[in-house]
Amino acid sequence: MQTRVLGKTGLRLPILSFGASSLGQEFRKVKLEDALESVRAALECGLNFIDTSPFYGRGMSEVLLGIALKDVSRESYVLCSKLGRYDLAHFDFSARRVVESVDVSLHRLGTDHLDIVLCHDIEFVELSQIVEETLPALRKIQQQGKARFIGFSGYPQKIFRTICDQVDVDCVLNYNQYTLQNTRFAEETIPYLKAKGVGIMNAGPFSARLLTNAALPGWLKEPEEVRAAARRAAEHCAKKGVDIAKLALQFGLANPDITTTVAGSANPQNIRNWAKWAGEPLEEKLLAEVLEILKPVKNVGHVEGLTKNN
């Protein structure tokens, strides 16, 4: 698996990483053996950067990861978890909860340190708290050796400049906005982050199944015109004998400015397919055709979190 360096951290991450949200049954019911085998498959295929959160499965993802990684050498993988979001509408970015959350995550994951800790979905709260309370508390955690690097994650592009104009972070994670249909992250934010030396991570190359042939989750917020265009794009790919998910993944991995793209599944075969696709050439002609189909809905998204943070 090809690797890239994450900003100024010195961490060398695989261009394709394992997202453990699916272990928390965020998309469907998951069998225990499938969850554990998915982690093993990811490590075997070189996806040795693992991203999780206490929000995923309300702790289930971290617990299952801790079981799966119990007998795996800690030096053989890089681990990221988050804090601040604990349920659909439960957010707590207080300094006190930062300390508690990191300790709980360490216990669940069976480790004495996290390589990266991110403030999770900060667009749902007042960003001043993240700057003045949450990130300073995380720096203390970093100084204690419980976290090597810190940052934040979220969906709207506005949050990245708002935070990084006021305080230094090591890395950030954006999701669903560097895809075949939406490239706002690259157009509006990545040049700014590069200039600051902030590590750049992307998640959701399939845009919550929008750019796959799988059934869409009930909570998907994209408008119908986006869904319809995605269906047309998937049908076009199918006529060419290609799974649109392959094109979507390869498109995300091809951007050299993005250190790693996080994709998740509790299906071990999906992970093996993704690793295989990562090593295959991108079909440029098909890509151009699909981008043309999606052009009428390019960069159409939705409001996430507080309106003023979008």
Summary of the structure (lengths in Angstrom):
residues: 310
radius of gyration: 18.3
end to end distance: 34.9
largest distance: 55.1
contacts: 1078
relative contact order: 0.15
helix: 46%
strand: 17%
